[in-house]
Amino acid sequence: IMRKIDKDYSNIPISLIPAYKALFPNGIIHGSSRLTHQRRLELIKKGAYIDDDIYNSRYKFDDIRTELSKIYHNKCAFCEQKVELFHIEHYRPKKGEGAYYWLAFSWDNLLLACPYCNVNKGTNFSILGNKVTFVYSEQNLQNINRLSATYDKEELPLMINPEVIDPKCFLQFSRDGEVYSQDKRFQYTIDICKLNRLYLKDARRKIFDEFEKKLKLKCLKYANNYEKLSFCIRELIDDYISDTNDIDKEFIAYRQYSLIWLKGRVKTILNV
């Protein structure tokens, strides 16, 4: 939930496209698409997810993993830490009570998550509205990769989908790295995914601590050279601000929020 993710729901990995000739430019259905669609129909017929390798492998193909890695910049959708070994997470759970088994291979239901957030989120998916069920039709099958938008209106989910909602105006941080929100959807997601676990709080806090450390060192080094000190401080601030806009950095939400402390801390340290 740390930043808005821009995913193109019209640019669907080929292995997830339903096996209809009309959905393929040249009318030739790709082999992996055909088999994934077959597995999808089997789940729909059973009315539940089948936890077996022949089903679990269908949403883990290289084209899916590669595209998610690019979209998410190899960062977890929830905690925004860099992950080398990531999980492909289902926004709406594919199994468990009240699961959305028919969305197991749907592009708009697949996120990138770190192992910790993935485990913490589990099958948690509380809603404020009415639970949807799958209505079997050719139209719904052809649109299976982008049904979430219509479901959201009906269900009003509490779990935040960073591909849908921009978290920027909803998150607040304390200086020690804790994240919280006045919005119940965001606070629900923070609590369920345990986004204030110690490692994450420390990692976020250290970003601003490191800036302060560099600032104090410059103040000591150039205490008698105001011109040089001013230049160095300006350079430090510019670098810090630049990092808040570098999408490849971890914890962009914390970095951007911390800008409200920047001016005050610089003044305080300079007065010491």
C-alpha positions as CSV (number, residue, x, y, z in Angstrom):
1,I,0.0,0.0,0.0
2,M,3.0,2.3,0.0
3,R,2.6,3.7,-3.5
4,K,0.2,3.6,-6.4
5,I,1.0,0.9,-9.0
6,D,0.3,1.5,-12.6
7,K,-0.7,-1.8,-14.2
8,D,-2.1,-1.9,-17.7
9,Y,-5.1,-4.2,-17.6
10,S,-5.2,-4.3,-21.4
11,N,-1.7,-5.6,-21.6
12,I,-2.3,-9.1,-20.3
13,P,0.5,-11.7,-20.2
14,I,-0.2,-14.1,-22.9
15,S,-0.4,-17.2,-20.6
16,L,-3.4,-15.6,-18.8
17,I,-5.5,-14.7,-21.9
18,P,-8.6,-16.9,-22.1
19,A,-8.7,-19.3,-25.0
20,Y,-10.9,-17.4,-27.4
21,K,-9.7,-16.7,-30.9
22,A,-11.2,-13.2,-30.8
23,L,-8.8,-12.2,-28.0
24,F,-5.7,-13.1,-30.0
25,P,-4.6,-10.6,-32.8
26,N,-3.9,-13.4,-35.3
27,G,-6.7,-15.6,-34.2
28,I,-4.2,-18.3,-33.0
29,I,-4.6,-19.3,-29.4
30,H,-1.3,-19.7,-27.5
31,G,-0.7,-23.1,-26.0
32,S,-0.1,-21.9,-22.5
33,S,-3.3,-19.8,-22.7
34,R,-5.3,-22.8,-23.8
35,L,-4.1,-24.9,-20.9
36,T,-4.5,-22.2,-18.3
37,H,-8.0,-21.6,-19.6
38,Q,-8.7,-25.3,-19.3
39,R,-7.5,-25.3,-15.6
40,R,-9.7,-22.2,-15.0
41,L,-12.8,-24.0,-16.3
42,E,-12.0,-27.0,-14.1
43,L,-11.9,-24.8,-11.0
44,I,-15.1,-23.1,-11.9
45,K,-16.7,-26.5,-12.4
46,K,-15.5,-27.7,-9.0
47,G,-16.5,-24.5,-7.4
48,A,-13.2,-24.3,-5.4
49,Y,-9.5,-24.0,-5.8
50,I,-7.5,-27.2,-6.3
51,D,-4.2,-26.8,-4.4
52,D,-2.0,-28.8,-6.8
53,D,1.1,-28.1,-8.9
54,I,-0.8,-28.3,-12.2
55,Y,-3.0,-25.3,-11.0
56,N,-0.4,-23.5,-8.8
57,S,2.0,-23.3,-11.8
58,R,-0.4,-21.5,-14.1
59,Y,0.0,-18.1,-12.5
60,K,3.8,-18.3,-12.1
61,F,4.9,-18.4,-15.7
62,D,7.9,-16.3,-16.7
63,D,5.8,-13.8,-18.7
64,I,3.7,-13.1,-15.6
65,R,6.7,-12.9,-13.2
66,T,8.7,-10.7,-15.5
67,E,5.8,-8.2,-16.1
68,L,5.0,-8.0,-12.3
69,S,8.7,-7.5,-11.5
70,K,8.8,-4.6,-14.0
71,I,5.5,-3.0,-12.8
72,Y,6.4,-3.3,-9.1
73,H,10.1,-2.6,-9.5
74,N,10.8,-5.7,-7.6
75,K,9.2,-4.3,-4.5
76,C,6.5,-5.7,-2.3
77,A,3.0,-4.3,-3.1
78,F,2.4,-3.8,0.7
79,C,5.6,-3.0,2.5
80,E,7.6,-1.7,-0.5
81,Q,10.8,-3.4,0.4
82,K,13.0,-4.9,-2.4
83,V,12.6,-8.6,-2.8
84,E,14.7,-11.0,-4.8
85,L,12.6,-14.0,-3.9
86,F,9.0,-12.8,-4.2
87,H,5.6,-14.4,-4.2
88,I,2.8,-13.8,-6.7
89,E,0.0,-12.9,-4.3
90,H,-3.7,-13.0,-5.0
91,Y,-5.5,-9.8,-4.0
92,R,-8.7,-11.7,-3.6
93,P,-7.7,-15.0,-2.1
94,K,-7.9,-18.0,-4.4
95,K,-8.7,-20.5,-1.6
96,G,-10.2,-20.7,1.8
97,E,-13.8,-19.9,2.9
98,G,-15.5,-17.6,0.5
99,A,-12.5,-17.7,-1.9
100,Y,-12.4,-16.3,-5.4
101,Y,-11.2,-19.5,-7.1
102,W,-12.2,-18.3,-10.6
103,L,-9.8,-15.4,-10.2
104,A,-6.8,-17.6,-9.6
105,F,-5.3,-16.8,-13.0
106,S,-6.7,-13.2,-13.5
107,W,-4.3,-10.4,-14.3
108,D,-6.1,-7.8,-12.1
109,N,-5.9,-10.1,-9.1
110,L,-2.2,-10.8,-9.2
111,L,0.3,-8.7,-7.1
112,L,3.9,-9.0,-6.2
113,A,4.6,-9.5,-2.4
114,C,7.4,-10.4,-0.1
115,P,7.1,-13.7,1.7
116,Y,6.3,-12.0,5.1
117,C,3.4,-9.8,3.7
118,N,2.1,-12.7,1.7
119,V,1.9,-15.0,4.8
120,N,0.5,-12.3,7.0
121,K,-2.2,-11.4,4.4
122,G,-3.1,-15.0,3.9
123,T,-6.8,-15.4,3.1
124,N,-7.8,-12.3,5.0
125,F,-10.2,-10.3,2.8
126,S,-13.0,-8.5,4.8
127,I,-15.6,-6.5,2.9
128,L,-18.2,-3.8,3.8
129,G,-20.6,-4.6,1.0
130,N,-22.1,-7.7,-0.5
131,K,-20.0,-10.8,-1.4
132,V,-19.9,-11.5,-5.2
133,T,-20.2,-14.9,-6.8
134,F,-19.1,-15.9,-10.3
135,V,-21.8,-15.7,-12.9
136,Y,-20.9,-18.2,-15.7
137,S,-21.1,-16.6,-19.1
138,E,-18.9,-16.3,-22.1
139,Q,-18.6,-12.5,-21.5
140,N,-17.4,-13.0,-18.0
141,L,-14.9,-15.6,-19.1
142,Q,-13.6,-13.3,-21.8
143,N,-13.3,-10.4,-19.2
144,I,-11.9,-12.6,-16.5
145,N,-8.7,-10.6,-16.3
146,R,-10.5,-7.4,-15.4
147,L,-13.5,-8.2,-13.3
148,S,-12.1,-6.6,-10.0
149,A,-13.3,-3.1,-10.8
150,T,-17.0,-4.3,-10.9
151,Y,-16.5,-6.4,-7.9
152,D,-15.0,-3.5,-5.9
153,K,-18.2,-1.5,-6.3
154,E,-20.3,-4.3,-4.9
155,E,-18.0,-5.6,-2.2
156,L,-16.3,-2.5,-0.9
157,P,-13.2,-4.4,0.2
158,L,-11.2,-3.3,3.3
159,M,-7.9,-4.6,1.9
160,I,-6.2,-2.0,-0.2
161,N,-5.2,-2.8,-3.7
162,P,-2.3,-0.5,-4.6
163,E,-3.2,-0.9,-8.3
164,V,-6.5,0.8,-7.7
165,I,-6.1,3.4,-4.9
166,D,-3.3,5.9,-4.5
167,P,-2.1,5.7,-0.9
168,K,-0.3,9.0,-0.9
169,C,-3.0,11.0,0.9
170,F,-4.0,8.3,3.3
171,L,-0.7,7.3,5.0
172,Q,1.1,9.0,7.9
173,F,4.4,8.1,9.4
174,S,6.1,8.8,12.7
175,R,9.8,9.6,13.0
176,D,10.5,6.1,14.2
177,G,9.2,4.6,11.0
178,E,5.7,3.6,12.1
179,V,2.9,3.9,9.5
180,Y,-0.7,4.5,10.4
181,S,-3.8,5.9,8.8
182,Q,-7.1,7.5,9.7
183,D,-8.8,5.6,6.9
184,K,-10.1,2.2,8.1
185,R,-9.2,0.5,4.8
186,F,-5.6,1.4,5.1
187,Q,-5.4,0.7,8.8
188,Y,-6.9,-2.7,8.2
189,T,-4.2,-3.4,5.6
190,I,-1.5,-2.1,7.8
191,D,-2.7,-4.4,10.7
192,I,-3.3,-7.5,8.6
193,C,0.0,-7.4,6.7
194,K,1.9,-6.3,9.9
195,L,3.4,-3.3,8.2
196,N,4.8,-2.1,11.5
197,R,6.9,-5.1,12.1
198,L,10.3,-4.2,13.7
199,Y,12.4,-4.7,10.6
200,L,10.3,-2.4,8.5
201,K,10.1,0.3,11.1
202,D,13.8,0.3,11.6
203,A,14.5,0.3,7.8
204,R,12.2,3.3,7.3
205,R,13.6,5.2,10.3
206,K,17.2,4.7,9.2
207,I,16.5,6.6,5.9
208,F,15.9,9.9,7.8
209,D,18.5,9.1,10.4
210,E,21.1,8.7,7.7
211,F,20.3,12.1,6.3
212,E,20.6,13.7,9.8
213,K,23.9,11.9,10.3
214,K,25.4,13.3,7.0
215,L,24.1,16.8,7.9
216,K,25.7,16.8,11.3
217,L,29.0,15.6,9.8
218,K,29.0,18.5,7.3
219,C,28.2,21.0,10.0
220,L,31.2,19.8,12.0
221,K,33.5,19.7,9.0
222,Y,32.6,23.2,7.6
223,A,31.7,25.0,10.9
224,N,34.0,27.9,10.0
225,N,33.1,28.0,6.3
226,Y,29.6,29.2,5.9
227,E,29.7,29.3,2.1
228,K,30.9,25.7,1.8
229,L,28.5,24.5,4.4
230,S,25.6,26.1,2.6
231,F,26.6,24.4,-0.6
232,C,26.9,21.0,1.1
233,I,23.6,21.3,2.8
234,R,21.9,22.3,-0.4
235,E,23.5,19.3,-2.1
236,L,22.3,16.9,0.7
237,I,18.8,18.2,0.5
238,D,18.7,18.0,-3.3
239,D,19.9,14.4,-3.1
240,Y,17.4,13.5,-0.5
241,I,14.5,15.0,-2.5
242,S,15.8,13.3,-5.6
243,D,15.7,9.9,-3.8
244,T,12.0,10.4,-2.9
245,N,11.2,10.4,-6.6
246,D,13.4,7.5,-7.5
247,I,10.9,4.7,-8.0
248,D,13.6,2.0,-7.7
249,K,14.2,3.1,-4.1
250,E,12.6,1.3,-1.1
251,F,10.0,3.0,1.0
252,I,9.1,5.8,-1.3
253,A,6.0,6.7,0.8
254,Y,8.1,7.2,3.9
255,R,10.7,9.2,2.0
256,Q,8.1,11.5,0.6
257,Y,6.2,11.9,3.9
258,S,9.5,12.7,5.7
259,L,9.9,15.9,3.5
260,I,7.6,17.6,6.0
261,W,10.3,17.2,8.7
262,L,13.3,18.2,6.5
263,K,13.3,22.0,6.9
264,G,12.7,21.8,10.6
265,R,15.5,19.4,11.2
266,V,18.0,21.3,9.1
267,K,17.2,24.5,11.1
268,T,17.5,22.7,14.5
269,I,20.8,21.1,13.6
270,L,22.3,24.3,12.3
271,N,21.3,26.0,15.6
272,V,23.1,23.4,17.7
